[in-house]
Amino acid sequence: MNVPLLDLVAQYQAIKDEVLPALQAVIESQQFIMGPAIAQLEARVAELSHARHGIGCASGTDALLLPLKALNLRPGDEVITTPYTFFATAGAIHNAGGRPVFVDIEPESFNIDPAAVEAAITPRTRAIIPVHLYGQMVEMERLLQIAGKRGLPIIEDACQAIGARRSIDGVWRLAGELGWVTAYSFFPSKNLGAWGDGGMMVTSDAAAAERLRRLRLHGGAKQYHHDEVGINSRLDSVQAAVLLAKLPHLAAWSAKRREHATYYTRAFQGLASVHPPVVATGNEHIFHQYTLRVERRDALQAHLKAKGIGNAIYYPIPLHRQPCFADLGYAAGSLPQSERAAQEAVSLPIYPELTHAQLDYVIAAIREFYR
Ligand SMILES: Cc1ncc(COP(=O)(O)O)c(C=O)c1O
């Protein structure tokens, strides 16, 4: 049997009759740039994030870069984030002219440790970027308290967490609801994926929304009038049409991922070498990834590969140890939880279309390895 890490063809087969007509409508209209599908999608994504404004852009990377640009960072300005994330989180800080300050993660959730954030704040700190990694929200209430005391904006990296939520004081709060600006990615492998690159920012700050709308169009509110220097980062109308057609399925897809996660986790109970992901109290995880911590990780990977089971390491080198950030001066061992996670984590197939036979095959392969 073959179990790929992700099977987008299975998703395509299930929804093509809905997506292809939407795509054809854009083609027939020939309105490829800033067509009506963009504003529709912006409104829908803002709504599902409990935010007032959505601003489409070209990628999740730009959805991080643009709010950072809006902060007008000056050389030496610091932005605190996690090193245990996709490169874009820190790359955007650098490209906006800031200096990434990496702090360690909490071992159970793989998410940034709020206490470490607090300890890293200096007079040069200008913002905090928590990442809702693998689809599980950060402890936002603690982070908001820490940031609020200093008046620091929070940019949520929700590129892996669209629709994730957390119960705070008995109220469901969505990823994208509590930060100043939130970044989403529509990279094809995401829970809500386009047929190419795409991203969106959401915010409830009207002034920020207006500024971000300008910054994504070369810094001008009116064509050929440039109030400041922005970038060209539009969401494509073709992608917006695909995403609008897929959006009604998102909740059910994420629920299916949760169901598969529960199935795996039950099956791995009692295996001493395998630690299933921990869902923090109050969180509703969307399982963009189902990530285990395991012993003898690299040998397990080879075993899974031999069995035809897709798997991946997110992420093998934490960002504070990347060569491009060597001048920031983080030694090996300086952020031990992130470094340990990079050695132990392995992600399994978790896409909604997986069959029980496939799940059982993956479980059997892992049980066989650790027997
Ligand atoms: C945590 C995180 N941040 C940022 C990004 C960047 O998004 P994109 O690939 O759409 O630029 C991604 C996705 O790839 C991500 O997973």
The ligand as an SDF file (V2000), in Angstrom:
LIG
                    3D

 16 16  0  0  0  0  0  0  0  0999 V2000
    4.3350   29.0480    9.6880 C   0  0  0  0  0  0  0  0  0  0  0  0
    4.4150   29.5690    8.2870 C   0  0  0  0  0  0  0  0  0  0  0  0
    4.7090   30.8580    8.0870 N   0  0  0  0  0  0  0  0  0  0  0  0
    4.7700   31.3750    6.8470 C   0  0  0  0  0  0  0  0  0  0  0  0
    4.5500   30.6060    5.7330 C   0  0  0  0  0  0  0  0  0  0  0  0
    4.7120   31.2200    4.3820 C   0  0  0  0  0  0  0  0  0  0  0  0
    3.6150   31.0710    3.5590 O   0  0  0  0  0  0  0  0  0  0  0  0
    3.8040   31.0270    1.9560 P   0  0  0  0  0  0  0  0  0  0  0  0
    4.4380   29.7450    1.6120 O   0  0  0  0  0  0  0  0  0  0  0  0
    2.3860   31.1340    1.4750 O   0  0  0  0  0  0  0  0  0  0  0  0
    4.6040   32.2130    1.5760 O   0  0  0  0  0  0  0  0  0  0  0  0
    4.2240   29.2540    5.8910 C   0  0  0  0  0  0  0  0  0  0  0  0
    3.8930   28.3530    4.7650 C   0  0  0  0  0  0  0  0  0  0  0  0
    4.4980   27.9010    3.9260 O   0  0  0  0  0  0  0  0  0  0  0  0
    4.1750   28.7160    7.2070 C   0  0  0  0  0  0  0  0  0  0  0  0
    3.9020   27.4200    7.4040 O   0  0  0  0  0  0  0  0  0  0  0  0
  1  2  1  0
  2  3  1  0
  2 15  2  0
  3  4  2  0
  4  5  1  0
  5  6  1  0
  5 12  2  0
  6  7  1  0
  7  8  1  0
  8  9  2  0
  8 10  1  0
  8 11  1  0
 12 13  1  0
 12 15  1  0
 13 14  2  0
 15 16  1  0
M  END
$$$$
